[in-house]
Amino acid sequence: MSASTEISALPKGHPVTIYSEEKELIQKLGQELMDTSSEAEGQKFYNIFNQLQQIERRFERKENQLFPVLEQKGWTGPSKNMWSFHDTIREQFRLLRKNIEAREFTEVSRDAQYLVSSIFRLLLVEENVLFPNALSLLTEEDWKNVRKGEEEIGWMLPSHPPKYPETEEEEYIHPSQDHTKRELSFDTENASHYDEGYMTVDQVNLLLKTMPLDLTYVDENDKVIFYNRGEERVFPRSAGIIGREVKFCHPPKSVGTVLKILDEFKKGNKNEASFWINFKGRLIYIRYFAVRDAQKTYRGVIEMSQDITDIKKIDGEQRLLDWN
């Protein structure tokens, strides 16, 4: 049985079936792009180009759902090699978009041919190598788990694919709410499960301490219950504020603004408030975010402060490591 025949025999909604359906769409869009003049049919060309760039969702599903499972089975080639091919195509998209916007039609025509050629070559490798090997390595349960995660990423297809496996009585659970215990490559005995992933208390503290942000969490009763101890905090904090009412943690001239923010958050009218100030010669970005649970009940507010002085100076791109 050939690889294409094996794939065509899979049920609807199977991850590889979806990849196959996307392949037909990609080939159609690629050919349309080649047949459309970027100069004479500019808007049509641009629309096709944008549709084709939705291939990014396909790449993300492979990189985040399929490749990790293949690594667990001992096949790391796709993660090392095909991911690099994805990045090459991403760069081709970037350059082509740049030339489209600059109306460099000669370069657009040339780059479009390179892009479509690269994509079609990738599709061949997928059909002849990636998917046949994946089908031989992964179990039915593996494919079910792959499909669950794909719901969060999405597809190129114009409509949502059928369920897999096709069971009417099974209730759909969004991946962010799926807390199924899975086999992992690291010890989770002393770790807790978060929205996705496991960390120990020590790891959580290290994460919060390392983040280049000042974070303070005020609960639904307006009491400060947490702040992170970063090494270079913008504003000083001490353990004495834990349990303190937030209105006493701000100078009188700003406490009215803070209380107004809290009131609007509690009423559900607003979810975010932002400020930026000059402080000791640095530009500080201060943001407040309403914290709500799954039922949209107000659970407090996060105050986040960040020194963005150097971030504001960023221009262009830096894609290579520069440690010299």
C-alpha positions as a printed NumPy array, in Angstrom:
array([[  0.   ,   0.   ,   0.   ],
       [  1.42 ,   3.422,  -0.981],
       [  1.724,   6.272,   1.48 ],
       [ -1.048,   8.265,  -0.239],
       [ -3.368,   5.251,  -0.225],
       [ -2.72 ,   4.666,   3.479],
       [ -3.462,   8.296,   4.273],
       [ -6.662,   8.343,   2.199],
       [ -7.955,   5.359,   4.188],
       [ -7.819,   7.266,   7.485],
       [-11.074,   8.482,   9.07 ],
       [-12.22 ,  12.077,   8.763],
       [-10.949,  14.295,  11.54 ],
       [ -7.736,  12.292,  11.976],
       [ -4.777,  14.728,  12.191],
       [ -3.146,  13.267,   9.077],
       [ -6.447,  13.448,   7.169],
       [ -6.628,  17.131,   8.043],
       [ -3.042,  17.636,   6.868],
       [ -4.019,  15.946,   3.598],
       [ -7.034,  18.211,   3.132],
       [ -4.877,  21.239,   3.851],
       [ -2.359,  20.02 ,   1.308],
       [ -4.97 ,  20.255,  -1.452],
       [ -5.777,  23.811,  -0.399],
       [ -2.088,  24.763,  -0.245],
       [ -1.416,  23.372,  -3.723],
       [ -4.425,  25.275,  -5.088],
       [ -3.316,  28.553,  -3.499],
       [  0.286,  28.048,  -4.574],
       [ -0.729,  27.518,  -8.19 ],
       [ -3.076,  30.523,  -8.085],
       [ -0.269,  32.682,  -6.739],
       [  1.98 ,  31.606,  -9.624],
       [ -0.766,  32.291, -12.171],
       [ -1.583,  35.773, -10.845],
       [  0.332,  38.884, -11.844],
       [  1.499,  40.843,  -8.828],
       [  1.631,  44.012, -10.925],
       [ -1.565,  43.771, -13.003],
       [ -3.681,  41.965, -10.368],
       [ -2.121,  43.372,  -7.236],
       [ -5.039,  43.041,  -4.816],
       [ -5.879,  39.505,  -5.943],
       [ -2.228,  38.481,  -5.629],
       [ -2.048,  39.976,  -2.127],
       [ -5.229,  38.177,  -1.025],
       [ -3.925,  34.807,  -2.244],
       [ -0.587,  35.472,  -0.569],
       [ -2.304,  36.174,   2.766],
       [ -4.368,  32.999,   2.49 ],
       [ -1.263,  30.968,   1.721],
       [  0.56 ,  32.391,   4.735],
       [ -2.041,  30.677,   6.916],
       [  0.249,  27.667,   6.429],
       [  1.792,  28.996,   9.645],
       [ -0.957,  27.17 ,  11.549],
       [  0.101,  23.919,   9.905],
       [  3.697,  24.549,  10.936],
       [  2.666,  25.336,  14.514],
       [  0.616,  22.144,  14.795],
       [  3.533,  20.066,  13.581],
       [  6.059,  21.797,  15.831],
       [  3.931,  21.828,  18.984],
       [  1.792,  18.701,  18.672],
       [  3.257,  16.154,  16.256],
       [  7.008,  16.638,  16.706],
       [  6.981,  16.286,  20.537],
       [  5.246,  12.91 ,  20.287],
       [  7.703,  11.748,  17.619],
       [ 10.556,  12.765,  19.938],
       [  9.06 ,  10.565,  22.663],
       [  9.139,   7.69 ,  20.179],
       [ 12.833,   8.332,  19.515],
       [ 12.514,  10.098,  16.14 ],
       [ 14.038,  13.58 ,  16.464],
       [ 14.703,  14.219,  12.777],
       [ 11.574,  16.324,  12.139],
       [ 12.326,  18.577,  15.119],
       [ 15.905,  19.109,  13.958],
       [ 15.441,  19.289,  10.197],
       [ 11.846,  19.979,   9.167],
       [ 11.487,  22.773,  11.713],
       [ 14.485,  24.436,  10.072],
       [ 12.708,  24.087,   6.72 ],
       [  9.65 ,  25.782,   8.256],
       [ 11.799,  28.707,   9.353],
       [ 13.265,  29.037,   5.863],
       [  9.766,  29.292,   4.409],
       [  8.778,  31.798,   7.104],
       [ 11.696,  33.966,   6.034],
       [ 10.624,  33.656,   2.398],
       [  7.157,  34.863,   3.357],
       [  8.69 ,  37.805,   5.205],
       [ 10.87 ,  38.857,   2.272],
       [  8.045,  38.448,  -0.212],
       [  5.692,  40.576,   1.881],
       [  8.385,  43.245,   2.135],
       [  8.773,  43.332,  -1.645],
       [  4.989,  43.364,  -2.195],
       [  4.635,  46.394,   0.063],
       [  7.57 ,  48.091,  -1.705],
       [  5.951,  47.258,  -5.101],
       [  9.161,  45.644,  -6.311],
       [  7.327,  43.535,  -8.878],
       [ 10.37 ,  41.858, -10.443],
       [ 11.53 ,  40.66 ,  -7.041],
       [  7.973,  39.671,  -6.09 ],
       [  7.651,  37.404,  -9.125],
       [ 11.01 ,  35.782,  -8.439],
       [ 10.431,  35.355,  -4.708],
       [  6.936,  33.941,  -5.235],
       [  8.404,  31.168,  -7.413],
       [ 10.998,  30.339,  -4.752],
       [  8.336,  30.321,  -2.029],
       [  5.889,  28.063,  -3.838],
       [  8.712,  25.725,  -4.875],
       [  9.855,  25.425,  -1.249],
       [  6.334,  24.752,  -0.006],
       [  5.635,  22.09 ,  -2.638],
       [  8.947,  20.406,  -1.835],
       [  7.995,  20.344,   1.847],
       [  4.617,  18.788,   1.013],
       [  6.405,  15.938,  -0.781],
       [  8.633,  15.254,   2.219],
       [  5.597,  15.259,   4.481],
       [  3.645,  12.816,   2.34 ],
       [  6.526,  10.446,   1.588],
       [  8.47 ,  10.539,   4.86 ],
       [  6.885,  12.399,   7.779],
       [  3.329,  11.1  ,   7.796],
       [  4.012,   7.447,   6.848],
       [  6.625,   7.175,   9.616],
       [  4.371,   8.986,  12.081],
       [  1.524,   6.584,  11.319],
       [  3.802,   3.628,  12.022],
       [  5.161,   5.083,  15.267],
       [  2.115,   6.617,  16.939],
       [ -0.681,   4.679,  18.609],
       [ -4.368,   5.5  ,  18.332],
       [ -4.184,   7.119,  21.77 ],
       [ -1.243,   9.241,  20.603],
       [ -3.261,  10.544,  17.666],
       [ -6.197,  11.375,  19.929],
       [ -3.903,  13.467,  22.123],
       [ -2.338,  15.156,  19.1  ],
       [ -5.798,  16.111,  17.85 ],
       [ -6.852,  17.508,  21.248],
       [ -3.939,  19.928,  21.254],
       [ -4.6  ,  20.97 ,  17.669],
       [ -7.93 ,  22.468,  18.732],
       [ -6.041,  25.239,  20.477],
       [ -3.856,  26.061,  17.453],
       [ -6.321,  25.818,  14.577],
       [ -6.174,  24.899,  10.897],
       [ -6.018,  26.44 ,   7.44 ],
       [ -9.343,  24.906,   6.468],
       [-12.383,  27.181,   5.974],
       [-14.477,  25.121,   8.417],
       [-13.825,  23.227,  11.636],
       [-12.788,  19.601,  10.937],
       [-15.005,  16.72 ,  12.132],
       [-14.46 ,  15.301,  15.607],
       [-11.854,  12.629,  16.106],
       [-12.656,  10.053,  17.203],
       [-16.246,  10.526,  16.067],
       [-18.263,  10.052,  19.275],
       [-21.42 ,  12.072,  19.729],
       [-21.582,  11.592,  23.478],
       [-18.049,  12.825,  24.167],
       [-18.017,  16.39 ,  25.494],
       [-15.371,  18.658,  24.022],
       [-12.867,  19.976,  26.553],
       [-10.692,  22.907,  25.566],
       [ -6.973,  22.05 ,  25.948],
       [ -6.52 ,  24.764,  28.586],
       [ -9.102,  22.968,  30.754],
       [ -7.81 ,  19.462,  30.068],
       [ -5.934,  18.256,  33.153],
       [ -5.497,  14.644,  32.043],
       [ -2.427,  13.026,  33.605],
       [  0.005,  12.234,  30.806],
       [  3.254,  10.335,  30.624],
       [  6.084,  12.864,  30.832],
       [  9.858,  12.752,  30.495],
       [ 10.481,  14.452,  33.856],
       [  9.538,  13.827,  37.486],
       [  6.341,  15.578,  38.658],
       [  6.127,  14.077,  42.157],
       [  6.746,  17.397,  43.939],
       [  5.3  ,  19.582,  41.193],
       [  1.863,  21.109,  40.708],
       [ -0.1  ,  21.213,  37.464],
       [ -0.736,  24.666,  36.048],
       [ -2.743,  25.725,  32.986],
       [ -0.291,  23.639,  31.008],
       [  2.824,  22.126,  32.455],
       [  4.216,  21.229,  35.864],
       [  6.49 ,  23.189,  38.2  ],
       [  7.67 ,  22.887,  41.776],
       [  7.3  ,  25.776,  44.21 ],
       [ 11.033,  26.414,  43.851],
       [ 10.747,  26.579,  40.063],
       [  7.804,  28.97 ,  40.271],
       [  9.766,  31.249,  42.591],
       [ 12.771,  31.141,  40.255],
       [ 10.543,  31.961,  37.281],
       [  8.944,  34.938,  39.007],
       [ 12.27 ,  36.181,  40.356],
       [ 13.958,  35.968,  36.941],
       [ 11.206,  37.731,  34.97 ],
       [ 12.273,  41.33 ,  34.182],
       [  9.011,  42.664,  35.618],
       [  7.702,  43.951,  38.931],
       [  4.568,  41.948,  39.73 ],
       [  2.165,  42.579,  42.601],
       [ -1.052,  40.626,  43.118],
       [ -3.949,  42.222,  45.011],
       [ -6.822,  39.845,  45.787],
       [-10.582,  40.426,  45.47 ],
       [-10.615,  41.907,  48.991],
       [ -8.077,  44.579,  47.988],
       [ -5.33 ,  42.956,  50.072],
       [ -1.78 ,  42.589,  48.734],
       [ -1.065,  38.854,  48.768],
       [  2.083,  38.583,  46.632],
       [  4.946,  40.402,  44.972],
       [  7.954,  38.971,  43.157],
       [ 11.476,  39.621,  44.377],
       [ 13.309,  40.458,  41.177],
       [ 16.937,  41.5  ,  41.526],
       [ 16.354,  44.826,  39.77 ],
       [ 12.911,  45.952,  40.864],
       [ 11.699,  49.304,  39.564],
       [  9.821,  50.13 ,  42.767],
       [ 10.935,  48.868,  46.188],
       [  8.796,  46.348,  48.051],
       [  9.143,  44.729,  51.465],
       [  7.395,  41.889,  53.247],
       [  5.468,  44.42 ,  55.338],
       [  3.01 ,  45.061,  52.491],
       [  1.719,  41.465,  52.454],
       [ -1.801,  41.551,  53.843],
       [ -1.957,  45.325,  53.606],
       [ -4.887,  47.085,  51.951],
       [ -3.782,  48.318,  48.554],
       [ -5.075,  51.86 ,  49.181],
       [ -2.371,  52.261,  51.828],
       [  0.373,  51.132,  49.419],
       [  0.15 ,  54.223,  47.196],
       [  0.835,  57.918,  47.833],
       [ -2.272,  60.046,  48.488],
       [ -2.05 ,  61.787,  45.101],
       [ -2.453,  58.494,  43.192],
       [ -4.632,  56.401,  45.494],
       [ -7.831,  57.86 ,  43.969],
       [ -6.811,  56.594,  40.54 ],
       [ -5.996,  53.155,  41.94 ],
       [ -9.373,  52.898,  43.673],
       [-11.162,  53.968,  40.476],
       [ -9.353,  51.216,  38.546],
       [-10.336,  48.609,  41.135],
       [-13.963,  49.766,  41.078],
       [-14.19 ,  49.53 ,  37.276],
       [-12.533,  46.103,  37.309],
       [-14.985,  44.833,  39.94 ],
       [-17.959,  46.134,  37.974],
       [-16.664,  44.344,  34.881],
       [-16.476,  47.572,  32.884],
       [-12.725,  47.412,  32.284],
       [ -9.984,  44.779,  32.23 ],
       [ -6.81 ,  46.807,  31.803],
       [ -5.321,  50.196,  32.632],
       [ -1.929,  51.491,  31.447],
       [  0.404,  54.338,  32.416],
       [  3.978,  55.336,  31.615],
       [  6.15 ,  57.654,  33.657],
       [  9.708,  58.962,  33.811],
       [ 11.36 ,  57.662,  36.984],
       [ 14.996,  58.243,  37.848],
       [ 15.821,  58.902,  34.206],
       [ 14.103,  55.718,  32.995],
       [ 10.802,  55.191,  31.163],
       [  8.553,  52.936,  33.252],
       [  5.476,  51.18 ,  31.832],
       [  2.857,  50.394,  34.49 ],
       [ -0.123,  48.172,  33.733],
       [ -3.032,  46.86 ,  35.78 ],
       [ -4.893,  43.71 ,  34.732],
       [ -8.157,  42.413,  36.182],
       [ -7.881,  38.782,  37.269],
       [-11.013,  36.717,  36.606],
       [-11.688,  33.002,  37.   ],
       [-13.377,  30.669,  34.51 ],
       [-16.798,  32.001,  35.588],
       [-15.603,  35.601,  34.969],
       [-15.76 ,  36.327,  38.695],
       [-13.375,  39.081,  39.792],
       [-10.461,  37.578,  41.741],
       [ -8.198,  40.582,  42.056],
       [ -5.726,  42.63 ,  40.071],
       [ -2.157,  42.24 ,  38.874],
       [  0.044,  45.328,  38.845],
       [  2.956,  45.002,  36.417],
       [  5.784,  47.528,  36.107],
       [  8.581,  47.319,  33.547],
       [ 11.547,  49.48 ,  32.605],
       [ 11.082,  49.911,  28.841],
       [ 13.799,  52.513,  28.266],
       [ 16.004,  50.159,  26.256],
       [ 13.044,  48.426,  24.611],
       [ 11.945,  51.779,  23.17 ],
       [ 15.315,  52.069,  21.429],
       [ 14.88 ,  48.822,  19.472],
       [ 14.765,  49.302,  15.71 ],
       [ 14.73 ,  46.888,  12.783],
       [ 15.503,  43.243,  13.539],
       [ 18.191,  41.2  ,  15.252],
       [ 17.962,  37.56 ,  14.232],
       [ 21.487,  36.496,  15.176],
       [ 23.059,  36.107,  18.595],
       [ 25.215,  39.105,  19.437],
       [ 27.178,  38.544,  22.649],
       [ 30.367,  40.351,  21.616]])
